[in-house]
Every structure is written in structure tokens, then in C-alpha cells.
Amino acid sequence: MNEKDIKEFLTMVMPMLKDLPEEEIIENINNIPDMSEEERAKFIQAILLLKEEK
């Protein structure tokens, strides 16, 4: 993915992300198989930061 693709993806996803409750986001990430606890924590932190943007 290049920068333009990422910006288009975020433009499309951000409204949906804003509507999801934080608990649901965390639960869904915790259900991803084959991910270490450290990876889960970083992914959750990144997604929640994105949710707070704009």
C-alpha cells in the first residue's frame, strides 16, 4: 500500500471506527488468533488512537 491508498482506506474506515464502542474494538482484537499479548496491546492502542482522531 502506498500513502494514497492508506489515506483512501482511512477516509473510508474512520466513520465506521468512530461508531464502534471501545469495548467492541478491544473484544474483536482480542479474538484475533496467533497474536502475542504485546502485539494485541500495540494494535489496540493504535486503533483507539485512530478512533480519537478528527
GROMACS elastic network, one bead per residue, 0.5 to 0.9 nm:
[ bonds ]
;  ai    aj funct       b0    kb
    1     4     6  0.79824   500
    1     5     6  0.57518   500
    1     6     6  0.64614   500
    2     5     6  0.53463   500
    2     6     6  0.63432   500
    2     7     6  0.88042   500
    3     6     6  0.51254   500
    3     7     6  0.62179   500
    3     8     6  0.86718   500
    4     7     6  0.51837   500
    4     8     6  0.62351   500
    4     9     6  0.85972   500
    5     8     6  0.51576   500
    5     9     6  0.60859   500
    5    10     6  0.86123   500
    6     9     6  0.50260   500
    6    10     6  0.61084   500
    6    11     6  0.85227   500
    7    10     6  0.51477   500
    7    11     6  0.60869   500
    7    12     6  0.86464   500
    8    11     6  0.50841   500
    8    12     6  0.63303   500
    8    13     6  0.86946   500
    9    12     6  0.52000   500
    9    13     6  0.61026   500
    9    14     6  0.84514   500
   10    14     6  0.55694   500
   10    15     6  0.88686   500
   11    14     6  0.57444   500
   11    15     6  0.76717   500
   12    15     6  0.69273   500
   12    16     6  0.78474   500
   13    16     6  0.54146   500
   13    17     6  0.61375   500
   13    18     6  0.87249   500
   14    18     6  0.60948   500
   14    19     6  0.87687   500
   14    50     6  0.77537   500
   14    51     6  0.70250   500
   14    53     6  0.87887   500
   15    18     6  0.52062   500
   15    19     6  0.66050   500
   15    51     6  0.88547   500
   16    19     6  0.53283   500
   16    20     6  0.67190   500
   17    20     6  0.53710   500
   17    21     6  0.84547   500
   17    25     6  0.85340   500
   17    47     6  0.85022   500
   17    48     6  0.89797   500
   17    50     6  0.82674   500
   17    51     6  0.59675   500
   18    21     6  0.78743   500
   18    50     6  0.87914   500
   18    51     6  0.54561   500
   18    52     6  0.77018   500
   19    51     6  0.89104   500
   20    23     6  0.83253   500
   20    24     6  0.66181   500
   20    25     6  0.67593   500
   20    51     6  0.88293   500
   21    24     6  0.53803   500
   21    25     6  0.65540   500
   21    26     6  0.89208   500
   22    25     6  0.51481   500
   22    26     6  0.62898   500
   22    27     6  0.86237   500
   22    48     6  0.73083   500
   22    51     6  0.87700   500
   23    26     6  0.51953   500
   23    27     6  0.60889   500
   23    28     6  0.85876   500
   24    27     6  0.50333   500
   24    28     6  0.60556   500
   24    29     6  0.85536   500
   25    28     6  0.52395   500
   25    29     6  0.62350   500
   25    30     6  0.85805   500
   25    44     6  0.76504   500
   25    47     6  0.81085   500
   25    48     6  0.81612   500
   26    29     6  0.51976   500
   26    30     6  0.60517   500
   26    31     6  0.86767   500
   26    40     6  0.89152   500
   26    44     6  0.62748   500
   26    48     6  0.88472   500
   27    30     6  0.50744   500
   27    31     6  0.63604   500
   28    31     6  0.51831   500
   28    32     6  0.68911   500
   29    32     6  0.54197   500
   29    33     6  0.89928   500
   29    40     6  0.67181   500
   29    43     6  0.76883   500
   29    44     6  0.68404   500
   30    33     6  0.80493   500
   30    35     6  0.85566   500
   30    37     6  0.87526   500
   30    40     6  0.66883   500
   30    44     6  0.86944   500
   32    35     6  0.65937   500
   32    40     6  0.84711   500
   33    36     6  0.88590   500
   35    38     6  0.81447   500
   35    39     6  0.60626   500
   35    40     6  0.63493   500
   36    39     6  0.51112   500
   36    40     6  0.61721   500
   36    41     6  0.86125   500
   37    40     6  0.50019   500
   37    41     6  0.61161   500
   37    42     6  0.86372   500
   38    41     6  0.51678   500
   38    42     6  0.62698   500
   38    43     6  0.85839   500
   39    42     6  0.51976   500
   39    43     6  0.60296   500
   39    44     6  0.85016   500
   40    43     6  0.50959   500
   40    44     6  0.59922   500
   40    45     6  0.84517   500
   41    44     6  0.51947   500
   41    45     6  0.60963   500
   41    46     6  0.86122   500
   42    45     6  0.50805   500
   42    46     6  0.61238   500
   42    47     6  0.86468   500
   43    46     6  0.51115   500
   43    47     6  0.61486   500
   43    48     6  0.85298   500
   44    47     6  0.52461   500
   44    48     6  0.60659   500
   44    49     6  0.85099   500
   45    48     6  0.52725   500
   45    49     6  0.61468   500
   45    50     6  0.86733   500
   46    49     6  0.51640   500
   46    50     6  0.62734   500
   46    51     6  0.86896   500
   47    50     6  0.50366   500
   47    51     6  0.61715   500
   47    52     6  0.87842   500
   48    52     6  0.63844   500
   48    53     6  0.88909   500
   49    52     6  0.52039   500
   49    53     6  0.65372   500
   50    53     6  0.52255   500
   50    54     6  0.85205   500
   51    54     6  0.82365   500
